[in-house]
Amino acid sequence: MQCKALRDSAREIQSFDVAYFMASVDTLADNTAFANEHEANFPILADADKSMVEAYGALGARGFANRWTFYIDADGTILKIDTETNPATAGRDLTRTMEELGFPRVSQ
């Protein structure tokens, strides 16, 4: 559901000068199959050893990644962590929050 919400909001998200992706603790092969199945138009990172998820404090008690959204500026500063990410509205929420945080728009 979250992948679909981001995929369907691609035009709005890409109006910002940002890179965005999902991260999963699944293997590269599993993520590739998932991305193909759901026609993801953005990268899905494979963190099978869970090192990145753990470093960001997003590893849940059962060993799965929490559905959190990190907003990181161009200097690498974390501006906001949304720990209440709603998979169904993730694309719209991402766009709204980037607007609120003042993320730059793509120059036309």
TORKOLFI-655169 format. One record per residue: residue number from 1; residue in one letter; x, y, z of N, C-alpha, C in turn. Coordinates in pm, 1 decimal. Each point is the difference from the previous one (the first is absolute). Last residue first. Example, Ala and Ser with C-alpha at 12.3 -4.5 7.8 and 13.67 -1.06 7.14 Angstrom:
+-----+---+----------+----------+----------+----------+----------+----------+----------+----------+----------+
!   k ! r !     n_c1 !     n_c2 !     n_c3 !    ca_c1 !    ca_c2 !    ca_c3 !     c_c1 !     c_c2 !     c_c3 !
+-----+---+----------+----------+----------+----------+----------+----------+----------+----------+----------+
!   2 ! S !   1285.0 !   -225.0 !    708.0 !     82.0 !    119.0 !      6.0 !    -77.0 !    109.0 !     73.0 !
!   1 ! A !     29.0 !   -572.0 !     -7.0 !    -89.0 !    119.0 !      0.0 !     90.0 !    120.0 !      0.0 !
+-----+---+----------+----------+----------+----------+----------+----------+----------+----------+----------+
// end
This chain:
+-----+---+----------+----------+----------+----------+----------+----------+----------+----------+----------+
!   k ! r !     n_c1 !     n_c2 !     n_c3 !    ca_c1 !    ca_c2 !    ca_c3 !     c_c1 !     c_c2 !     c_c3 !
+-----+---+----------+----------+----------+----------+----------+----------+----------+----------+----------+
! 108 ! Q !   1254.5 !   2515.5 !  -1314.0 !    -55.9 !    -30.6 !   -132.0 !     48.5 !     96.1 !   -103.3 !
! 107 ! S !    139.8 !   -233.3 !    515.9 !      0.2 !    118.6 !    -86.1 !    -52.8 !    -37.9 !   -136.3 !
! 106 ! V !   -131.6 !   -244.3 !    470.1 !     82.6 !    -15.2 !   -119.9 !    -11.0 !    128.4 !    -80.6 !
! 105 ! R !    -72.6 !     36.6 !    526.7 !    -67.2 !    -53.6 !   -117.7 !     99.3 !    -11.0 !   -114.5 !
! 104 ! P !     99.9 !    -19.2 !    558.8 !      1.3 !     75.9 !   -126.2 !    -75.5 !    -72.4 !   -110.7 !
! 103 ! F !   -121.8 !    -23.9 !    532.3 !     89.1 !    -65.9 !    -95.2 !     -6.4 !     75.1 !   -132.7 !
! 102 ! G !   -230.2 !     93.2 !    444.5 !     69.9 !     89.9 !    -90.8 !     99.7 !    -66.5 !    -91.9 !
! 101 ! L !   -331.2 !   -169.8 !    342.1 !    139.0 !     12.5 !     42.2 !     82.6 !     89.7 !    -92.1 !
! 100 ! E !   -460.8 !    -96.9 !    -97.3 !      5.5 !     63.8 !    132.5 !    143.7 !     24.9 !     45.7 !
!  99 ! E !    -67.1 !   -245.5 !   -399.8 !    -43.1 !    139.4 !    -18.7 !     12.0 !     76.3 !    132.6 !
!  98 ! M !     73.8 !   -457.3 !     13.4 !    112.8 !     65.8 !    -66.8 !    -31.7 !    147.3 !    -24.7 !
!  97 ! T !   -344.3 !   -265.0 !    175.8 !    104.0 !     26.2 !     99.1 !    122.3 !     66.3 !    -63.1 !
!  96 ! R !   -358.8 !   -134.0 !   -283.3 !    -44.4 !    105.0 !     93.0 !    110.9 !     36.4 !     98.2 !
!  95 ! T !     76.7 !   -364.9 !   -291.6 !     -3.5 !    127.3 !    -72.2 !    -36.7 !    115.0 !     93.3 !
!  94 ! L !    -21.0 !   -434.8 !    176.2 !    138.2 !     35.2 !    -30.5 !      5.6 !    136.9 !    -67.0 !
!  93 ! D !   -421.8 !   -189.7 !     75.1 !     60.3 !     47.7 !    125.0 !    143.9 !     45.4 !    -21.9 !
!  92 ! R !   -230.5 !   -203.1 !   -358.1 !    -55.3 !    134.0 !     28.4 !     62.8 !     59.0 !    125.0 !
!  91 ! G !    124.5 !   -441.3 !   -100.5 !     42.6 !     91.3 !   -105.7 !    -47.5 !    142.0 !     23.9 !
!  90 ! A !   -139.7 !   -353.1 !    298.8 !    142.9 !     32.1 !     10.9 !     47.5 !     99.2 !   -105.9 !
!  89 ! T !   -439.7 !   -224.2 !    142.8 !     11.6 !    140.4 !    -39.5 !    145.6 !     45.8 !     -4.5 !
!  88 ! A !   -126.6 !   -454.9 !    115.2 !    -99.2 !     35.8 !   -101.5 !     16.8 !    142.1 !    -51.7 !
!  87 ! P !    276.0 !   -183.4 !    364.3 !     29.9 !    -56.2 !   -131.9 !    -95.8 !     46.5 !   -109.5 !
!  86 ! N !    150.7 !    267.5 !    440.3 !   -120.3 !    -71.2 !    -42.0 !     24.7 !    -55.0 !   -140.3 !
!  85 ! T !    331.8 !    163.3 !    434.7 !    -23.7 !     -7.5 !   -143.1 !   -121.9 !    -85.2 !    -30.8 !
!  84 ! E !    230.7 !    183.4 !    421.6 !   -141.0 !    -37.3 !    -15.9 !    -36.7 !     -8.2 !   -148.3 !
!  83 ! T !    421.3 !    151.4 !    181.8 !    -13.3 !   -136.1 !     51.8 !   -143.6 !    -50.8 !    -10.5 !
!  82 ! D !    341.3 !    383.8 !   -225.2 !   -142.4 !    -28.5 !     15.0 !    -13.1 !   -146.3 !     42.2 !
!  81 ! I !    399.3 !    387.5 !     26.1 !    -24.8 !   -143.2 !    -10.5 !   -148.6 !    -20.3 !     26.1 !
!  80 ! K !    348.8 !    439.4 !   -155.2 !   -121.3 !    -54.9 !     61.9 !     -0.7 !   -150.9 !    -19.8 !
!  79 ! L !    376.7 !    268.9 !   -119.9 !    -90.7 !    108.4 !     36.6 !   -123.4 !    -50.4 !     73.6 !
!  78 ! I !    533.7 !   -158.3 !    -89.3 !   -136.2 !    -53.6 !     10.0 !    -89.5 !    111.2 !     52.6 !
!  77 ! T !    464.9 !     58.6 !   -288.3 !    -65.7 !     22.6 !    128.7 !   -141.1 !    -58.2 !     -3.3 !
!  76 ! G !    332.2 !     29.0 !   -367.6 !     -2.7 !   -122.8 !     77.5 !    -63.1 !     13.9 !    137.5 !
!  75 ! D !     44.4 !    325.7 !   -375.8 !    120.5 !     -6.8 !     82.3 !      6.5 !   -126.2 !     85.3 !
!  74 ! A !   -378.4 !    108.1 !   -278.6 !    115.2 !    -21.1 !    -88.1 !    131.4 !     -9.1 !     76.4 !
!  73 ! D !   -443.2 !   -136.0 !    273.7 !     32.1 !    107.0 !    -94.7 !    127.9 !    -30.7 !    -76.7 !
!  72 ! I !   -394.7 !   -329.2 !    213.0 !    140.8 !     35.8 !     15.9 !     33.9 !    106.8 !   -103.3 !
!  71 ! Y !   -417.8 !   -302.2 !    244.4 !     16.6 !    116.6 !    -86.5 !    139.3 !     55.1 !     27.6 !
!  70 ! F !   -269.0 !   -498.4 !     77.4 !    105.4 !     92.6 !     40.9 !     10.3 !    110.6 !   -104.4 !
!  69 ! T !   -383.0 !   -387.7 !    173.2 !     48.2 !     83.2 !   -109.6 !     98.3 !    100.4 !     56.7 !
!  68 ! W !   -196.7 !   -523.8 !    148.4 !     28.2 !    139.0 !     33.6 !     47.5 !     72.3 !   -124.3 !
!  67 ! R !   -167.6 !   -486.4 !    163.3 !    -42.1 !     81.5 !   -114.6 !     13.4 !    148.0 !     37.4 !
!  66 ! N !    306.2 !   -420.8 !    198.3 !   -120.1 !     78.6 !     24.7 !    -31.4 !     82.9 !   -123.5 !
!  65 ! A !    265.5 !   -475.4 !    -13.5 !     16.2 !    145.9 !     -2.3 !   -134.1 !     66.3 !     30.6 !
!  64 ! F !    126.7 !   -490.0 !    198.8 !    -44.7 !     63.7 !   -122.2 !     24.0 !    150.1 !      9.2 !
!  63 ! G !     77.2 !   -327.0 !    358.5 !     99.8 !    -10.3 !   -105.5 !    -40.8 !     57.4 !   -133.6 !
!  62 ! R !   -236.4 !      1.5 !    439.7 !    -10.5 !   -131.2 !    -65.3 !     97.0 !    -15.5 !   -117.8 !
!  61 ! A !    -38.1 !    412.2 !    256.2 !     31.3 !   -107.0 !     94.6 !     -0.5 !   -138.3 !    -64.5 !
!  60 ! G !    102.4 !    424.5 !   -316.8 !   -101.8 !    -36.3 !     97.1 !     41.1 !   -119.5 !     84.0 !
!  59 ! L !    288.9 !    396.1 !   -260.7 !    -19.3 !   -144.1 !      5.4 !    -98.0 !    -33.5 !    111.7 !
!  58 ! A !    188.7 !    441.3 !   -131.7 !   -130.8 !    -36.7 !    -52.3 !    -24.9 !   -150.3 !     -1.1 !
!  57 ! G !    395.9 !    309.8 !    103.1 !    -89.2 !    -23.8 !    113.6 !   -137.8 !    -47.9 !    -40.7 !
!  56 ! Y !    409.2 !     90.8 !   -270.0 !    -99.7 !    106.4 !      5.7 !   -100.3 !    -19.9 !    114.3 !
!  55 ! A !    336.3 !   -325.4 !    -80.6 !     71.8 !    126.1 !     20.3 !    -96.5 !    118.4 !     11.0 !
!  54 ! E !   -173.2 !   -430.2 !   -111.0 !     43.2 !      5.1 !    140.1 !     69.4 !    133.8 !     31.0 !
!  53 ! V !   -118.4 !    -89.0 !   -442.4 !   -121.9 !     16.6 !     78.8 !     34.8 !     13.0 !    148.7 !
!  52 ! M !    353.1 !   -100.4 !   -291.9 !    -47.6 !    136.1 !    -18.9 !   -123.4 !     27.0 !     85.7 !
!  51 ! S !    180.1 !   -439.7 !      7.7 !     94.2 !     97.1 !     56.7 !    -47.7 !    144.2 !    -14.8 !
!  50 ! K !   -184.6 !   -461.3 !   -138.3 !    -69.5 !     92.1 !     91.2 !     89.5 !    108.3 !     59.7 !
!  49 ! D !     53.0 !   -364.5 !   -347.7 !     71.5 !    -18.0 !    126.9 !    -49.5 !     97.0 !    107.9 !
!  48 ! A !   -189.2 !     12.8 !   -440.7 !    -22.4 !   -133.6 !     55.9 !     73.9 !    -23.0 !    131.0 !
!  47 ! D !   -153.7 !    391.5 !   -315.1 !     83.1 !      6.2 !    120.4 !    -15.3 !   -132.0 !     75.8 !
!  46 ! A !   -121.3 !    258.8 !   -504.6 !      3.0 !   -126.7 !     72.3 !     99.4 !     12.2 !    115.1 !
!  45 ! L !   -313.8 !    379.3 !   -294.3 !    129.7 !    -46.2 !     48.1 !    -13.8 !   -129.8 !     77.3 !
!  44 ! I !   -275.1 !    252.5 !   -403.0 !    -28.5 !    -66.3 !    127.0 !    131.5 !    -63.2 !     44.3 !
!  43 ! P !   -144.9 !    426.5 !   -372.2 !     80.4 !   -110.7 !     54.1 !    -56.6 !    -57.4 !    130.8 !
!  42 ! F !   -323.5 !    205.3 !   -384.0 !    101.1 !     55.8 !     89.8 !     78.2 !   -117.2 !     57.2 !
!  41 ! N !   -406.2 !    -45.9 !   -245.6 !     73.8 !     91.9 !    -85.9 !    103.0 !     79.0 !     81.5 !
!  40 ! A !   -305.1 !   -497.1 !     17.8 !     62.0 !    110.5 !     73.9 !     81.8 !     84.9 !    -97.2 !
!  39 ! E !   -324.9 !   -402.7 !    -48.7 !     37.7 !    105.4 !    -94.4 !     54.0 !    124.3 !     70.7 !
!  38 ! H !   -128.5 !   -447.5 !    178.2 !    -80.0 !    118.0 !     33.4 !     34.9 !    121.9 !    -85.0 !
!  37 ! E !    224.5 !   -424.1 !    -59.5 !   -141.3 !    -36.1 !     16.3 !    -88.1 !    122.3 !     19.6 !
!  36 ! N !    473.0 !     53.1 !    -11.3 !    -54.6 !    -34.0 !   -131.5 !   -149.7 !    -29.6 !      7.4 !
!  35 ! A !    229.7 !     74.5 !    403.3 !     -2.2 !    123.4 !    -79.2 !    -60.2 !    -25.4 !   -138.1 !
!  34 ! F !     71.1 !   -374.3 !    277.6 !   -107.1 !     84.5 !     54.0 !    -14.4 !    127.1 !    -83.8 !
!  33 ! A !    360.0 !   -284.7 !   -100.1 !   -126.7 !    -62.6 !    -38.4 !   -118.4 !     84.9 !     45.9 !
!  32 ! T !    422.0 !    138.2 !    139.6 !    -11.3 !     15.9 !   -144.8 !   -131.9 !    -58.3 !    -49.8 !
!  31 ! N !    112.7 !    -62.2 !    451.3 !    -38.0 !    139.2 !    -27.1 !    -17.4 !     25.3 !   -148.8 !
!  30 ! D !    155.4 !   -425.8 !    138.0 !   -139.4 !     20.2 !     42.8 !    -47.3 !    141.9 !    -30.5 !
!  29 ! A !    454.2 !    -98.6 !    -84.6 !    -87.1 !    -75.8 !    -91.1 !   -147.4 !     19.3 !     35.4 !
!  28 ! L !    324.7 !    186.8 !    287.5 !     -5.0 !     71.6 !   -126.9 !    -94.2 !    -70.1 !    -98.5 !
!  27 ! T !   -109.5 !    -88.4 !    510.1 !    117.0 !    -15.0 !    -86.9 !    -17.9 !     82.5 !   -127.3 !
!  26 ! D !   -242.9 !    162.2 !    456.3 !     -3.1 !   -116.5 !    -87.7 !    125.7 !     -2.8 !    -86.9 !
!  25 ! V !   -140.8 !    348.1 !    311.5 !     96.8 !    -96.7 !     51.6 !     -5.4 !   -131.5 !    -78.2 !
!  24 ! S !   -108.5 !    521.7 !   -174.9 !    -60.6 !   -122.2 !     51.7 !    110.0 !    -91.4 !     51.8 !
!  23 ! A !   -131.2 !    544.7 !   -190.5 !    101.1 !    -95.5 !     45.5 !    -72.5 !   -117.6 !     64.1 !
!  22 ! M !   -101.8 !    430.5 !   -382.0 !    -44.1 !    -80.8 !    113.3 !    117.6 !    -88.4 !     38.5 !
!  21 ! F !      8.0 !    506.8 !   -243.9 !      7.2 !   -144.4 !    -16.7 !    -64.3 !    -65.1 !    120.3 !
!  20 ! Y !    153.2 !    511.2 !   -269.6 !    -81.7 !    -73.9 !     96.4 !      3.6 !   -147.9 !    -34.1 !
!  19 ! A !    232.0 !    532.9 !    -95.2 !      8.3 !   -142.7 !    -29.8 !    -86.2 !    -69.3 !    103.9 !
!  18 ! V !    -47.9 !    530.4 !   -192.1 !     35.6 !    -97.2 !    103.7 !     23.4 !   -137.9 !    -61.2 !
!  17 ! D !   -202.9 !    488.6 !   -114.2 !    137.3 !    -36.0 !    -34.8 !     54.0 !    -93.1 !    109.4 !
!  16 ! F !   -531.3 !     53.8 !   -160.6 !     99.6 !     46.8 !     96.3 !    138.1 !    -47.3 !    -45.2 !
!  15 ! S !   -379.6 !   -133.1 !   -229.0 !      2.2 !    145.0 !    -20.8 !     95.8 !     66.7 !     99.6 !
!  14 ! Q !   -107.5 !   -470.5 !      2.2 !    111.4 !     37.3 !    -85.9 !     -0.6 !    147.8 !    -38.5 !
!  13 ! I !   -355.6 !   -185.8 !    258.8 !    124.5 !    -16.0 !     76.0 !    118.0 !     50.3 !    -82.7 !
!  12 ! E !   -420.6 !    -11.6 !   -211.4 !      2.9 !    101.8 !    105.1 !    131.3 !     -5.4 !     79.0 !
!  11 ! R !    -71.3 !   -331.0 !   -329.3 !      6.5 !    132.6 !    -63.6 !     11.7 !    110.0 !    105.6 !
!  10 ! A !    -65.0 !   -454.4 !    147.6 !    133.7 !     29.3 !    -53.7 !      9.9 !    140.4 !    -58.0 !
!   9 ! S !   -359.2 !   -279.9 !    233.6 !     27.3 !    141.4 !     28.5 !    131.7 !     46.4 !    -59.9 !
!   8 ! D !   -155.5 !   -455.2 !    -29.2 !   -108.5 !     80.4 !    -55.8 !     18.0 !    149.5 !     24.0 !
!   7 ! R !    313.2 !   -312.8 !    184.0 !      0.2 !    -12.1 !   -146.3 !   -103.1 !     94.0 !    -62.3 !
!   6 ! L !      6.4 !    -41.8 !    467.7 !    114.3 !     76.8 !    -48.3 !      6.0 !     -1.7 !   -152.3 !
!   5 ! A !   -333.0 !   -259.1 !    199.2 !    -26.2 !    141.5 !     31.0 !    114.8 !     88.3 !    -47.9 !
!   4 ! K !     46.7 !   -470.1 !    -35.0 !    -97.8 !     50.2 !    -96.0 !    -26.0 !    148.4 !     23.3 !
!   3 ! C !    270.8 !   -219.3 !    311.2 !     69.5 !      5.9 !   -128.4 !    -92.6 !     59.7 !   -106.3 !
!   2 ! Q !   -186.3 !    -93.2 !    417.4 !     88.3 !    116.1 !      7.6 !     74.8 !     19.3 !   -132.0 !
!   1 ! M !   -273.9 !   -380.2 !     42.9 !    -82.4 !    119.1 !      0.0 !     87.5 !    126.5 !      0.0 !
+-----+---+----------+----------+----------+----------+----------+----------+----------+----------+----------+
// end
